[in-house]
Amino acid sequence: MPGRPVGAAGPGRLVVPDNIVILYLPRYSLELNPVENLWAYMRSHFLSNRANNGYDHPSDATAIAYRAPTTDLLRSVCRCDCAERD
């Protein structure tokens, strides 16, 4: 069932302190996963619309794309409104 807490401890066995809030996300919610946002950005800005000149070209392009993001870029692309606190 989506939204139901299940894990290694089993359903209903996890004791959560009062100062911790658990946010249950729906299953398969790619738009809420910051890593998926980063991969979409990398594909659209660095890895798409390329003509490969040889076998090593995709590997080189991936290495360049891996090194390209800055800290500010990661913060803006991977920002998740549902996880921010007031």
C-alpha positions as a printed NumPy array, in Angstrom:
array([[  0.   ,   0.   ,   0.   ],
       [  1.413,   3.41 ,  -0.91 ],
       [  2.138,   5.721,   1.985],
       [  2.224,   2.904,   4.505],
       [  5.366,   2.734,   6.671],
       [  7.142,  -0.566,   6.13 ],
       [ 10.781,  -1.337,   6.711],
       [ 13.302,  -3.617,   8.335],
       [ 11.571,  -3.224,  11.694],
       [  8.236,  -4.22 ,  10.175],
       [  5.003,  -2.257,  10.148],
       [  4.152,  -0.47 ,  13.389],
       [  7.334,  -1.431,  15.283],
       [  9.324,   1.745,  14.709],
       [  9.422,   4.08 ,  17.717],
       [  9.781,   7.674,  16.544],
       [ 10.809,  10.356,  19.042],
       [  8.573,  13.409,  19.384],
       [ 11.18 ,  15.737,  17.858],
       [ 11.307,  13.795,  14.551],
       [  8.748,  14.072,  11.772],
       [  8.536,  11.315,   9.173],
       [  7.461,  12.358,   5.699],
       [  5.847,   9.503,   3.799],
       [  6.304,   9.852,   0.063],
       [  4.22 ,   8.017,  -2.511],
       [  5.915,   5.151,  -4.298],
       [  7.496,   5.875,  -7.654],
       [  7.334,   9.633,  -7.217],
       [ 10.229,  10.593,  -9.478],
       [  9.472,  14.306,  -9.249],
       [ 10.02 ,  14.163,  -5.466],
       [ 13.366,  12.357,  -5.698],
       [ 16.232,  14.886,  -5.812],
       [ 18.586,  12.396,  -7.494],
       [ 16.139,  11.912, -10.372],
       [ 16.042,  15.69 , -10.819],
       [ 19.833,  15.735, -11.027],
       [ 19.917,  12.94 , -13.633],
       [ 17.285,  14.707, -15.723],
       [ 19.345,  17.909, -15.606],
       [ 22.557,  16.057, -16.535],
       [ 20.866,  14.299, -19.453],
       [ 19.285,  17.475, -20.813],
       [ 22.324,  19.751, -20.412],
       [ 25.348,  17.503, -20.885],
       [ 24.466,  14.114, -22.336],
       [ 21.801,  14.714, -24.983],
       [ 22.035,  15.563, -28.693],
       [ 25.57 ,  14.3  , -29.15 ],
       [ 27.179,  12.622, -32.126],
       [ 29.677,  10.052, -30.907],
       [ 33.027,  10.166, -32.69 ],
       [ 34.219,   6.858, -31.332],
       [ 33.945,   4.299, -28.596],
       [ 35.506,   6.525, -25.916],
       [ 33.401,   9.612, -26.667],
       [ 30.336,   8.657, -24.525],
       [ 32.654,   7.787, -21.66 ],
       [ 34.518,  11.097, -21.966],
       [ 31.255,  13.057, -22.165],
       [ 30.01 ,  11.339, -19.009],
       [ 33.243,  12.197, -17.172],
       [ 32.912,  15.859, -18.18 ],
       [ 29.25 ,  15.931, -17.128],
       [ 30.143,  14.304, -13.791],
       [ 32.638,  17.071, -12.994],
       [ 30.51 ,  19.981, -14.272],
       [ 27.94 ,  20.598, -11.488],
       [ 28.873,  23.135,  -8.839],
       [ 27.573,  23.264,  -5.29 ],
       [ 25.101,  26.02 ,  -6.145],
       [ 23.833,  24.089,  -9.161],
       [ 23.31 ,  20.955,  -7.055],
       [ 21.413,  22.948,  -4.447],
       [ 19.08 ,  24.447,  -7.028],
       [ 18.491,  21.273,  -9.083],
       [ 18.148,  18.888,  -6.138],
       [ 15.956,  21.215,  -4.058],
       [ 12.972,  19.361,  -2.713],
       [ 10.16 ,  21.591,  -1.438],
       [  8.557,  18.746,   0.521],
       [ 11.674,  18.263,   2.666],
       [ 12.266,  21.901,   3.573],
       [ 11.384,  22.99 ,   7.077],
       [  9.738,  26.238,   8.091]])
